[in-house]
Amino acid sequence: MMMRAMLVAGLLATSVSAAPVLDTPVKDSWWTDGRAALDARLKVVNRPKRAKNVILMVGDGMGISTLTAARIFDGQHPIDGRAPSTGEENNLAWDKMASTALIKTYNTNAQTADSAGTASAMNTGVKTRIGTINMGADQGVEACKTPEKLPRTLAEIAKGQGMGVGVVTTTRITHATPAAVYGHVPFRDWEGADRAYPAADRASGCADLATQLVGFKGGLDVVLGGGRARFLPLGKGGQRDDGRNLVEDWQKAWPQGQFVADSKGLRALNSRNAGPVLGLFTPDHLSFEHDRKDEAEPSLPELARFALAKLDAGKAARGGKGYYLMIEGGRIDHAHHASNPYRALKEAQMFSATVAEVLKSVNLDETLVLVTADHSHVLTIAGYPERGNDILGYIKPPKGGGEGDGGLSPEGYALDDRGQPMTTLTYANGPFVSRGLSRTLPPTDPNYLANKTYGTSGESHGGEDVALFAEGPRADLVRGVMEQNLIFHIMAEALGWR
Ligand SMILES: [Zn+2]
């Protein structure tokens, strides 16, 4: 009896007493910083579970070695008025996002993926073949005849529910990643009616991607990127051989819609005007940031800012419904294919600036923001450079360590077994010659070509996992090692779709 009474009393005491006070004599900056970091995490896990808006941001080809190299590059060459730093300790926009996961990128028939198969996985929830956009892994050309049997994209479902939909990229708007928002083709090259989509293949009945964009059911609210030539006929600034002018077709379908072709046109637009916006700023891809002329082409952060304002302004007309927006930093991939680390890192830096712009513009209690890459590249960060060594430069080891097989040059560079200085960044394959680039320039030159191993026409994608970063409702679902198609299911869950 006595024992039981004591036990009951003890239980009662536990249940009514306050939580133990967390007290300790040392509350220095480590303590307060740690506590602040905990509070930030508590805010994240206590966020609402439903998103009104979802923003998927894809750094094309932005593998993990690119993330690290771009972080150092951005610290050493800041663009926002900060003083240059050694770089390793720098943070890019996603380095402070709440949740991370590793993503398995392979396509159903390919160990190392391409953008078409990977963007399909993210936009439809099902993986498919390399080079294929938004068709099931077993669906071929004939499936174009039964569109109702094709995987549905997040944008198609969102539009069907009255949400806004937008797509922004630095590539042609018909290139694989942006095309996966709105299109379905068995072969990603079927972007327009031109040589890349031979007339014989057109008998299949699959519409080219530019045609699919213009015919998107319900319409895309904001479309900003490059690739105008896929929309215009031969001889009229375009390359279509079927005589169609898809910009005119789009204008007829959307009389209130506004088409713009340069920065001035975009800057003159009021994002609050009714009707969709189609901005095609270049015949082909937009320029690399390093080569961009601001009067002709807006930067990616500017495009993203306009798209967000446009989708936000349309909310009342949609009865308060949210939006799905895909934003791609599409040319990190292209610079890597050319074995040109400078442009790749500059593109990644601008993509980070775009992510920062998005994170500060949206309410993260109602907007899920996901940042990822579709696949990696064969960029490596090699050797033992000293802290703060120019990420583009030759390897200069710290004093007393990391000397090369060939010793040190008079400038202190580590030398390889042939007596040559080595760069930190190299590619495992790629071209030896590429237009405007050269292997004989100093490695810090923007036009340096960094492949030293063996020659292929283009440097290739890498097959290892990529990172996914998330912030906002259901960001907590982003964790561990994930298949890439799970990204779609997380977006759908955040939107409350079952
Ligand atoms: Zn690529």
Residues whose N, C-alpha, C, O or C-beta is under 5 A from the ligand:
A	BS01	ZN	D333
